[in-house]
Amino acid sequence: MLNFDFKRYHQKLERCEPILVRGKVTKVVGLVVEGAGVKAAIGDICEIITNGKKVEAEVIGFKENALLLMPFGEIRGILPGSEILHLERHATIGVGRALLGRIINALGEPLDNKGTIETEEEYPLYNTSSNPLKRISIDTPFDVGIRSINGLLTLGKGQRIGIFSGSGIGKTTLLGMMVRNAKADVKIVALIGERGREVRDFIEKHIRDAMDKTILIVATSDQPSLLRMRGAFVATAIAEYFRDQGKDVLLIMDSLTRLAMAQRELGLSIGEPPTTKGYTPSVFAILPKLLERAGRWSQGSITGLYTVLVEGDDMTEPIADATRAILDGHIVLTRELARQNQYPPIDILSSISRVMPDIVDKQHLHLANEFRDTLAVYKSAEDLINIGAYVKGSNPRIDRALNLIDKIRAYLRQDMEESISFEESLIQLKEIFHEV
């Protein structure tokens, strides 16, 4: 048998420089770059090189033999024939404790001029949801520091709840109160499709005092749709990292509607057919994949608060309907209550926390139901009362509602600088019905 010196060949192979296969841009249509000559999978990252300028792009689909990419940066300047280099890496985000107190964009780059961020490991953006049987039942209240939610819409650790609101009602103020007051180890806020001016206002007016435990991910409305969509997944991946460290994480995403709009732009760009109100099928497929990643596990929890912008205050529009079916409850903010100077303008009768019966005691649940019943009785007779057509003594339930309505309204109002703990919320709820 011949003796080969394999070691000599190994040494030569180690000294060889691999040949990088580069493709070419064949067409640019709208927001999408078509290329050929590169083998890559959906979700892979490529680099487009034009006159020395490098722009990273993500593979979002295929069309016949063409590769469809969407750049993270400016698409202007990309020419037919520009080189495409497959970077052989998937969409990930660097994570670590150094992210606490920082403001980053959808690529993980710092926006706060505090220097680079030293990350510990990489987490995949488009992670699959875990085995549902590995989840732990939600049985512990989550204190958000807001009286009406703690007392009447009690949230649990690991719950996913939607905040449904029209524009200009007070959603941002409510989110700021939650970031400041919620009892969580880590708070992650994703501003998706937000106006650039409002980002600084949100930081300075609402969460500056809570930044030491907060991570802010910003993808403003002027950025490419891929970055806006990516920002939501970056926030979720970071939340998963801290959950795996045994932390209770509060994940706030503002808003799912703008995420859906970004995904609609992506879908239409690659030829998806529009369906309800122009939303593509991929929009309704991506929502459960994102929302199911929040929850409670043995090592930690992610409590998700997701805002939904309802057009014309229509609570039945497509994204509101789709998210309501996935989430574990919803909080509805109404313009009518805002006009009545009730802040936060939460419509208790239209809102629900589906896990509340499982995480509060029987007395608490009884008081919350009695509160709702009393408020509903007053609402049904409000027109008669306002025109003076109701005569006291005609209906005992209405008489009781009239006697309690001022206390009920006071309970629902809370100053934006005020923080009410879960225990205080329950005590004040008992005081309404003299059951302290």
Secondary structure, DSSP 4 states (H G I P E B T S, - for coil): -----HHHHHHHHHHPPPPPPEEEEEEEETTEEEEES----TTEEEEEEETTEEEEEEEEEEETTEEEEEESS--TT--TT-EEEEEEEESEEEE-GGGTT-EEETTS-B-SSS------EEEETTPPPPPGGGSPP--SEE--S-HHHHHHS-EETT-EEEEEE-TTSSHHHHHHHHHHH---SEEEEEEES--HHHHHHHIIIIIGGGGGGEEEEEE-TTS-HHHHHHHHHHHHHHHHHHHHTT-EEEEEEE-HHHHHHHHHHHHHHTTPPP-GGG--HHHHHHHHHHHTT-EEETTEEEEEEEEEEPGGG-TTSHHHHHHHHHSSEEEEB-HHHHHTT-SS-B-GGG-EETTHHHHS-HHHHHHHHHHHHHHHHHHHHHHHHHTT---TTS-HHHHHHHHHHHHHHHHH---TT----HHHHHHHHHHHTT--
